[in-house]
Amino acid sequence: MSSARLLSALRVIDLTDEWGLMAGSILADLGADVIQVEPPGGSAARRIGPFAQGKSADPEQSLFWWGYARNKRSVELDVATRAGRETFLALLEGADCLIESTKPGYLSSVGLGYTALAEKHPGLIVTSITPFGQTGPKALWPATDITIMSASGYQYTCGDHDRAPLRIAVPQAYPHAAMTGVVGTLLALRERAQSGLGQHVDISAQEAATCCSVPAQLAEPWGESPMVRRAGGYMHGGIFTRTTYPAKDGFVSISFLFGSTVGPATQRLVQWMYSEGGCDESVRDKDYVAMGARLMGGDEPLSELARVHETVARFTGTKTKAELLKAAQDHDLLIAPCATIAEVRHDAHLATRGFYEPVQVGANEVHVPGPFGKFSGAPLEKARRAPRIGEHTSEVVAELRSRPKTAPAAGDHPTGGLPLKGLKVLDFGWAMVEPSSMRVLADFGATVIKVESTKRFDTLRSVGTRNGGFDPDCSLSFQDFSAGKTGIALDLTKPEAQEVVRRLAAWADVLGESFTPSAMRRWNLHYEALREVNDRLVYLSTCLGGQFGPYSGMAGYGNLSAALTGFNALCGWPDRAPAGPNGYYTDYATPPFIVAAVLAALEYRDRTGKGQHIDIAQIEAPVHFLTPAILDYEVNGRVLERAGNRSEEMAPHGVFPCLGDDRWVALAVEDDAQWTTFCILLGRPEFARDRRFNSLAARKQNEDAIEQEVGAWTSRQAPETVQDSLIAAGIPAHVVSNARDLYNDAQLQHRCHWVSVPHATLGDIVVETTRVKLSRTPGRTLSGAPTIGQDTFSVLTEIAGYSPDEVANLAASGVLQ
């Protein structure tokens, strides 16, 4: 393996099934040697669909496996046997990391638990990825994607207000958990470089997926009204902001928003509509910057906003998705088509960026999602096909004689430090993606300086604000995504401010920014310029389309990215327009890729002395969360579409009504044995023998009848009652958690997910703590987000080297605002 790869020195033993399979593939993409250990007959992940040509009985034909086992090697091994354990322990002799997703307690039962492994291999990092984590009241609960997404709080926020909360048609709990596992593994690896010791990384899929419901899940501790579920837009403070609009050939997503940041784009939209005869002067001439405040204050009636929405819908319905996308590029509008899976696979932007890579599978060439980011100094691995069962067993066993044992470095092995202590970060990010990524670095000890301006502060400060007001310190999302950071105010349009940045760049290890590509270049703060003052700098750029390609100049938020990447088309009911996903979905999926990229680039820098530029497009990395559907189209020609809450692999599978106002329970019957048990609980034991229901194929044919029976049963009970009876019977189920359920969730409380921190003006506030749990050097959240410019003086004098008089002169000239 080439030493030029980011993680070329890393060997990973992979003992995961569907809950962690993607983690190994991402580490392999980054250059690690990943050895998948499969039980006799192959991993359970090989039985996850879709399948090539429908060959579900062939473990080599799982497209889930093809997508998430790429770039790995496979060893067939039974760790439940003595001989298998001996070989497994020999594999660990030369390994740096073990990632696993077995049921909590299983490895200990066969003598391979973390404590036993750490005694033999003190430098080994063990990452465990499970539905609810290693300990706690729900640790041993059965779970599937739909129950975990319901337990995370996400599902409650997604869908039509008059129907059940909705899932995304491709399972999302698996990739959220896996990517959080990648981040945890790399954090522990960086700490090991200091101490020489490994540790246990405990990842909960439930906790990982809570990122998808920001800011809704903070409503309870902040005393806010819970989010009202509304398809195709957002309901906040009684105001519905529509985002999904018709086109001639489908749908588009529009950020039809207000305020100083987004309002001008809305203004440009109606001006273009007017030029095309699509609206009258009354729509064109409204003040869309001030409209949000006018609606909140009652100066503009809600009926008028609804009229404007309908005017926009009538106009977009006269245009194709391609015409609306071109208009967005020509007129700088916030519009994106709701792409189908076929359109995502053939997207011109992704093609230009070389995203899809060919691999040879048998006689066929198949294109798989490839590099999640572009690295200037060490490109990601070229895709290799997923291995056949045990394909590399002999090869890997032969290497055991020559692979050196991984041993801890000499030293005192401190046990209380943080993995990123001493790391210095400049944070120029806006909104959600980059700021939430840099928050992770702050949680694990980095000094993160957030750069803003009072003239144009982070747009997230105006989203999800307390009591619907516009206090820039009262945004639930901003507080959650920027907790623990230091804050300075700089007007980057001024040359003196740019000089401040150059001084800080000489100090920094990492710089993150999320502007469109021209902004940092316009200020002469792009990578090539700052590399001149610090050639060890890891410079992270992330925006909607990335630094090159047809969409690179497009601005936009996660709703547009979710549309372009296919998530919108996969969330909703077949008889209605796309219903979501709620919020800015790709803004939740992208950050783990960013954190992984930065940590891998730092590992590379420590080994080679070289920094580099990282380019991550927010319509590129999240496509990995849809890999099975992409391959289903690529191999089978099938375009997956939204299907409510149904699954092709389980029935019944859905969200069902319960007693109470908007109360629901998610459940999934995985096989015929569970169906027999479920029929007894349902009070219809005869259904287990009924030919209409006694196989998965039969249940799928009669799904309407089953769902009617299940809904009648659940609607007579509280959701907790249904959940508890099913869990006791070994059937996956969970209350569809709203904000109150989530805040009081016993498992999240056990994992100390919520933390009270001080804020400069708000007093003590509640935010989420880190989703990564490290056994020896856990992260911590010490404060809320900074006020604008809160630490400007101390940063300029103590870090940038300015004297107090020089700072005063900068302030007088308007630089520090």
N, C-alpha and C positions, 0 to 999 in steps of 0.2 A: 504494500500500500504506500502511495507517495507521501513523503514527509511534508509536501506542500499543502496537504489537506488540513482543514481546521482542527479536526480531532484525530489526526493520524496516529497518535500514540495511544489511543484509548481502545480497550477491548471490553465488550459488554456481553454478558451472558443473559439471554432473553428467555424468561420462563412465563411469558404472558399469553393470555387468550385474548378475546375481543376487547376486554377492558383496558388492555395496555399495548396491544399489538402495534399501534401507530407510533408509540414512543420509540421503539427500536428502529423503525424505518427512518424516522427523522434523525436519530443519532447516526444511523448509517449514512444518510444523505450528507451529514456534516463531516463524514470521513472516518467514523469509528468502525472497528471490526465487530460486527454484531452477529453472535451465534445463537440462533433460535433452537432451544431445546424442546423437542416435541415428544410426547408420550407415544407408545406403540400405536400405530394407526393414524398418527397425526394430531395436530392441535385442534382443540374444540373450535377455534376460529375458522378452520376450514369448512365447518358446517354452517357458517353464516353466509347468507345469500347477498346479492344475486349470484347466479351461476352461469357459466358459459354454456350457451345452448340449452339451458335448463337442466343440466346434468347434476342435480342436487345430490345424487348418490355417490358422486366421484369427488373425493377430498382434494383432488388436484384441480378442480374446476371452479372453486370459489373465487369470485371476483373481489370479494372483501379481502381474501388472502392475497390475491395478486396485487392489490393496491397497497396493502399495509405490511406486507412482508418483503417488499422489494429491497434489494441491496443487502439482504441477509444471507447467512449460511445456515443450513439446517442439520441438526444432530438428533437422531431418534434414540431416546433414552428413557428408561422407566426409573424415576428417582424413588419409587416406592420399594424397589428391590435393593438388596445389599450391593450387588455389583453395579447397579445403576447409580447408587449414591456415591460409590467410590470413584466412578468415572466423573460424576458431576463435581465432586470435591476437587478432583484433579483439574478439571476445567477452571475452577475458581482460583487455583494456584496462580495462574497467569492472567487473571482478569482484574479489571479495575472496578467494574460495576456489575451488579445483578439487578435486573428489573423483573418483577414477578407480579402476578395478579391472582394467585391462588386464594382460596377462602381463608380468612384470618384463622390462624392456629394450625392449618394443615402442614406447613413446612416444619413447624415445631414437632408435630406428631410423628414425623419421619426423621427427626434428628437434624433438620436443616433450618431451624429457626434462626432469627438474627443473632441472638445471644450466642448460640453455638458456633455460628459462622464467624462472628467477630473474634471469638477466642482463637480460632485457627488462622483467620485472615483479618488482622486488625486494620488493614488499610482498605478493606472492601466497603464499597458503598452499596447498600441494598435499598432499592426503591420498590415499595409495595403499592400497587394501584388497585383499589377495590371500590365497590359501590359506595360504602359509607365510612371507610377507614378501618384501622386495625382494632380499635376499642370503642366502647360506647354502647348505648342501649340498642342501636340499630346495626351494629357491626356485622351481625350474622343474618340480617334480613335478606331474603331472596330479592333480586332486583333485575329490572330490564331498563332499556332506554327510556320508555315512557314513564315508568315509576320514578326514575331518578330525575328526569327533567321536571316532573311534577313536584318532587321533594325539594328541588332547587329554588322554587318560586317562579321560574321562568314560565312554565306552561300556563299558570293562572293569568298571566298578563297578555297572552296571545290568543287571538281569535275574535269571533263575532260575539257581541254582547248577548245575543239571543240564542246562542248555541254553546256547546261544550268548549272549554279551553282546548287549544290545538297544539299538536306536535309538528315538527318538520318531518317530512316523509323519509328522509335519510337519518338514521340514528345519530344523535349529536352528543350524548353523554360520553360515549367511548372516546371520541377525539378530544373533547374538553379535558377528560381525565388524563389521557395519554400525554397531551401537550403540557399539562401541569406537571406530570411526572418527568418530562424532559427538563423543564426548568429546575425542578428540585434536584435532579441528578447532577446537573451542571453546577448548581450552587454548592452542593456537597463536594463536588470535585475541586472547585476553586478553594474551598476551605481546607481540603486535604493537602493542597499544595503548601499551606502554611503549617499545619499541624502534623501531617503524615498519617492521620487517622481517618478512617471511614466513619459512616454513621447510617442510621436508618431513616429513610425518607418515606413518610406516610402520607399517601395521597387518597383523598376521598372524592369520588366522582360527584357526589352531591355538592360538596363544598366547591369543587372546581367550577361546576355549572352555575353557581349563584352569581357569577359575573354577568350572566345574561339578563338579570333582572334589575340592574342598577338603572335608575334610582328607586324603583318601586319598592325594593325590599327594605329601604331605610325609612319608609313612611311611618312605621310603627314606633321606632325609638325616637324619631324626630317629631312625633305628634301630628303628622300630616294625614290628610284623607288618603285612603288607599287608591291605587290606580284603577280606573274604570276601563275594562277591556273593550276596545273598539277596533274592528277590522279596518285595515286600509288607512290607519292614521292614529292620532293620539288624542286622548281626552284628558285635559288638565285644567283644573279650576273651572269646570263647566264649559270649557271651550274645546270644540273638536277641530283639530288641525288635520286636514285630509292630506294623505301622501300618495295614494294609489289612484290613478286615473286611466280611463280607457284609451286605447289607440285603435287604429283600423285593424291591426293584426295581433292584438293582445293588450298588454297593459304597460304603463310606465310609472315610475316613482318620481315624485317631485318634492323637493324641499320647499314647500310653500310656507315660509316662515317669515318672521318679522324681527325688528331690532336692527341695531347699527351694523351687525355683522352679516346677517342673511337677508335682511330687508331689501338692500339694493338689488340682489339677484331676483327677488320677487318682482321688484319694480321693472327690471329689464324684461322679465317674462311677459308682463301685461303690455308693456310697450311693443314688444314683438307681436303679440297677439293682435294689438290694435292695427299694426301695420299690415297684418294679414286679414283684416276684417273680422277678427275673432272676438272683439269686445268693443264696448262703447267707451265714451270719454269718462263716464262715471266710475268704471272699473279701472281704466288707465290712470286716472288722476288721483287716486287715493294715495295717502302717505303710508306706504307699507313698512317704513322704518318705525313709525309711531303707532301702527295699527294694533299691535299687541297690547300696549298700554291703554289705548282707547277702548279696546274690547273689555279689558279687565276693569276699567273704570266706568263702563256703561255708556261711554260717549259714542260708541259704535255698536249698534244692535247685532246680536248673534245672527239674526236673520239675514243681515247684509253679508256677513262672512259666508253663510251658506249659499247666498246668491252668487258670490264671486266664485266659490268652489264649483258650482254647477256651470258657470260660464266657462271656466277653465276646462271642465270635463267635456263640454260640448265641442270646444275647440280641439282638444287633443284627440278626440274621437274621429276627427277628420284627417288625421295624419298617421302615417305608419311609424313604427318604433324607430326605424332607421332615419326617417325625416326628423323626428323629435330629437334623436341623438345628435344629428348634424347641427340642428339649431342650437342645442346646448353648447356645442363646440364653437360655433360661429358667433354666438351672442353671449357667451359666458353665463349660461343658465344652469340651474341645479336640477337637471332632468336626466334620468337614465332608464333604459328599457328594462322591463322585467324579463330577463332572458330565460329561455328554456334550456334544459341540459344540452340539447343539440347545439343551441346557439353558443353556450359556454364552451363547448368542445371546439367549435370552429371560430371562436372569437378572434378577430384580426389583431387586436392588441396583444392577447396572450401568444398568438403565433409570432408576432414581431419580437416578443421578448424570449422566444424559445422555451416556453413553459412546458409544453407537452414533449415527452421524449419517447422514442421508439424502443421497445424491447421485443426480443424474439421469444415467443411462447409456442413451442412446437414448430409447426410450419407457418405460423401466423406472426405478423408484425403487429404489435399492439402499442398504442400510444398511452402513456400513463402520465398523470401530473408529476412534474419534475421539480426543479429548484424553487423553493419557496421564497428565495431572495437572491440578489446578485451581490457577490463579494469581489471587490476589486483585486484583492491580494491572494485569495484562495477560493476559487469557484467550487460549488458543491459537486458531490459525486454525480457522475452520469448514471442514469437509472439502469439497474440490472433486474432481470425478471426475478420473481419470487421463487424460492427453492422448492424442489420436490421433497417429499417426506424423507428425511434422513439422507439427503443427497450428499452431504459433506461429512458424514460421520467418520469415515475412514481418514479423510484428509485432516480433520480437526484432531482426532485421536493421535494421529502421527505427529502432530505439532506439539503435543504435550511434552515430548522429550526435549524440545528445543526452546520452548517459550519460557523466559525467565519468570521466577516467582515475583508477584507484586508484593512489595514490602513497604512498610511505613518509613518515611524519611527519619533520619536521626534528629533528636531534639527533645524538648521538654513536653511536647504534645499538649498545648493548652486546650482546655475544654470549654471555656466560656466565651470565646470570641465570636464575632460575626463573620460570615464568609466574605463579605465585601467591605470589611473595615478598611479604611484608607482609600477606597475607590472614590474618584472625583468626577462628577457628572455635571454637564451643562444641559439643561432641559429647555428647549425652545418649542416644545410641542403645544398643540392646540387640541381642544375637544377631548376625545376619549382615548384614541389608540396609543399615541406616543406617551401622553401623561400617565396612563395607567401602567404602561410598561416601565417607565422610570420610577413609579411608585414601588414596584417590586424591588428595584435596586436599593431604594431608600430603606425598605423594610429589613434588608439584610446588611445594613451598615454603611452604605455609600452616602457620601455627602452630595445631595442633589440640589443644584441651584436652578430654580425655575425663573426664567426670564420673561417678563411681561411688560406691558406699557399701559398707563392709565388712559392713553388715547385709543388703544385697541387691545383690551385685555382678552384673556382666554374666553372664547365664546361659551365654554361650558359653565362659566360663572352665571350665565343667564338661563340655564336649563334646569328644570326641576327644582325651582327655588322654594324656600319655605314660605308658606302662606300665599304663594302665587306672586310674591313681590319681586323686586328687581335689585335687591341688595347683593352685590357681587360676592359677598362672603357667605351667603345663605343658600348656595346651591348644594343640594345633597350629593349630586354626582361629583362636583368639583372637590368637595371635602373628601369624598371617598377616594378619588383618583390622585389627589395631590397631597394626601396626608404625609407628614414627616419630612416635607421638603423645606428648603430655604428659598426665600423669594426676593428678587430684585426687580426694579423698574428701569427700563431703558427704552428710549425712543430710537429704534434701530435705523430710522431714516436719517439720523444725524451722524456725520463722520466721527464725532467724538465718541458716540455710543459704539460704533463699529470698532474703534480702537480699544474700548473697554473689553469688548468680546475677544479681540485678539489676545489681550493680556490673559484673560481667563482661559482661553483655549490653550495657551502655553502651559497652564496649570493642570488642565483637565486630562483625564484618561478617556472619557466618553463624551461625545456631543450627540444629542438627539434633536431632530427637527422634523416638522410635519407640514411645511409649506409646500406649495406647488414649486416645481423645480426652478423657476426663474427668480424667486424671492431672495434666497440666500446668495445667489450669483449677483443679483442687482446690488446687494449690499457688500459685495466682495467678501462674503463670509462662507463661500462654498468650500468643499473639501480641498481642492487643489490649493486654494489660498491659505487655508489654515494649516495644511500639511507643512507649509513653509516655516511656520512657527512651532510645530510639534509633529514630527513625523511618526510618533508612536500613538497618535490620536486614533481612536475608533470612532468613526463618524457615521451615525445612523440617519438615513433619510427615509421617511415613509409618508406616502400620500396616496390618493385614490388610485392613480395609474402608474405610480413609480416615476423614475427619472427619465425614461424614454419610452417610446411607443405612441400610437395614435391618440391615446387618452391621457398622455402625461401632463398636458396642460389643463385638464379638467379639475376644477375644485369640487368638493362634495363631501358628504358625510356618510355614515354607515348605512343609512337607508338606501342611498344610491348604489353603494358598493354591494349591498345585499341583493339588490335588483340585478345588477350586472353579473353577479356570480351565480345566480340561479336559485338562491334561497327563497325569494318571494314566490317563484313559480311552484315551489314544493311545499308551501304552507297555506292551507285553506281547504275548502270543500269543493268537490267537483262541480257543483251547481252554482257556485258563486265566484266572484273575483278573488284574487289572492288576498289573504287575510293578514299577511304579515311577512316575515316574523316581526314580533313586536320590537320596537326600539331600533337601535342601530346595530344589527346583529353582527356584521363583520367587525365592528369596533370591539366586540367581545371576543371574537375568534382570533384576531390578528396578534394581540399583545404577547401571548406566549411564544410565538415565532420570533418576535422582535427580541424578547429577553434571551431566548436561546441563541439567537444570532450574535447578540452582543457578548454573551458569556463565552461562546465558542471563539469569537474573534479575540477576546482578551486572553484566552488560553493559547491561541496561536501567537499572539504578540509576546506573551511571556516566554514562549519557546523560541521565537525567531527575532524578537525585537522590532517587529514591523506592525504598524497600525494599518488600517484600511477603511475604505468606504463601503457601507452596506446599503443596498437599495431594496426596500421591501414595499411592494405594491399591495394595497388593501383590496384589490380585486384579483389578486394572484394567490397569496398564501392561504386564504380561507377556502379556496377550491379544494384543498386537501381534505376538508371536512365532508366533501361530497364525492370523494374518489369512487366509492362503489357505484354510484349512479352514473358517473362519467364512463366507467368501464362497461357498465351495462349497455350504454349507448354505443360505445366503441366496438364492443364484441358482438352484442346481440341486436344492435340497431333499435333498441327500445328507449323511448323517451319517458322517463319517470315523471309522473305528474302528481299534483296534490290529491290526497285521498282521505281527508279528514284525519282520524286517528287510527285508521286500520293499518294492519301489517300483513304482508304476504306470508309470513312465517308463523303467525300465531293468531288464534281466534278462540274465544273473544279477546279483543285487544282494543282498549279505548278508555275514554273518560265518561263517567256516568253520573247522573244527578243524585244528590242526597238531600236529606232534610236540612233546611236552613236556606238563607238567602245566598244564592250563587255559591253553593257548596257542592263539591265534586270529589270523586275518587277515581284514580287511575288504576287499572288492573290489566294483567296479561296472563293468559293461560298458555304455557309454553309447549305442552305436549298432551298426549291422550291420558296419561296417568293423572296429571293435574286436572284435566277435564272431568274425570270420574269423581275426584274429590270435590271439585267445584260444583258439580251437579247436586251433590249431597247438601252442601251449604246453601245452594239455591232453592232447596226444597223440591227439586225435580230429579231424583235419582234415576228415573226411567230414561232421562235424556242421554245418559252414558251408553245406553244400549240402542238408542234410536238411530236408525240408519241415516237420518238426516244430519246427525251430529257426531257419529262415532269415529270420525277421522278428521284430520285437518282439512282435507279437500272437501269433505261433506260440510264441515262447519263454514268454510269459506263460501260455499254455494248457498248456504242458508243463514248468512250473517245477519241479515235484517231481522229475522225471527229471533235469533239468539240475543241480539242487542235489545230487542223489545223486552224479552224476559229479564235480562240482566238489569236494564233500567228500571223496570217495575220493582225488582227486589231491592236495589240500592236506594231508590227514592223513598223507601219506608224507614230508612235508617240514617243515623249520623255518619258522616264519612269516616270518622275514627273507628266506629263500630265495624263497618265493612272492612276497613284496612286491617284491624287487629284480628278479625276472624280469618281473613285470607292469609295473613302472615303466619298465624299459628298453624295453618294447614300447609304451609310451605309454598304458597302461591304469591308471586310478586304483586304488591299493591302499595299504594301510598295516597294519602290525602293530597289533593291538588292544593299546595300551600299558597295562601295569600300572605301579605306582609306580616300580619299578626302571627299566623302559624309559623312563618319562617323565623321570626325573632324569638319565638318561644320554643322552637324545635329542640327537643332534648338532645339530639345528636350534635347539632351545631353548637349548642351550649356546652356540651361535653368537650368539644374541640376548641372552645373559647373563640368562636368565630367573630363575636361582637366585642368591641373594646371601646371603653370611654377614654377620650383623650382631651387635653386642654387645647383651647383655641384662643388666639389673641383678643378677639372681640366677642365671641359667642359663649365663652365659658367652656364647660365640659360638654362635649358632643360625642355621639356614637358613630363609629365607622366600622367597616370590616377590617379584620386583621389579615395577615397573609394566608393564602390558601395552601401554601407549602409548609408542611410540618417536618422539621428536622429534629432528630432525637437529641443531638448533642449541642448544636449551636442554633437554636430556634430564632426565627426573626422576631421583630418587635415593632410596634407602631407607637411612637412617643408623643406625637402632636397632630393637631389638625393641619389643614392646608394653610399656607401663608397668606396674609393679606397682601395686596399689591404693593410691592416695594418694601415689605416689612424689614428686610435685612440688608437693604442696599448699602448703607453706610459701613456696616461691619464687613461685608463682602469686599467692597472696594478698598477699604483700608487694610484689612487683614489678609486678603488673598490676592487682589489685583495690584497692591502696592501703591495706592494713591495716598497722599497726605490728606489730612482733614481740610486744609485750604483748597487743595485741588478738587476734592469732592464738592466743596461749597461752590467752586467756580462751575463745575459741571451742572450742579443743580440750578445755578443762576442762569445758565445758558439754555435751560429746558431739556437737557439730555436725560435727566433722571425722572422721567414721567411716562 
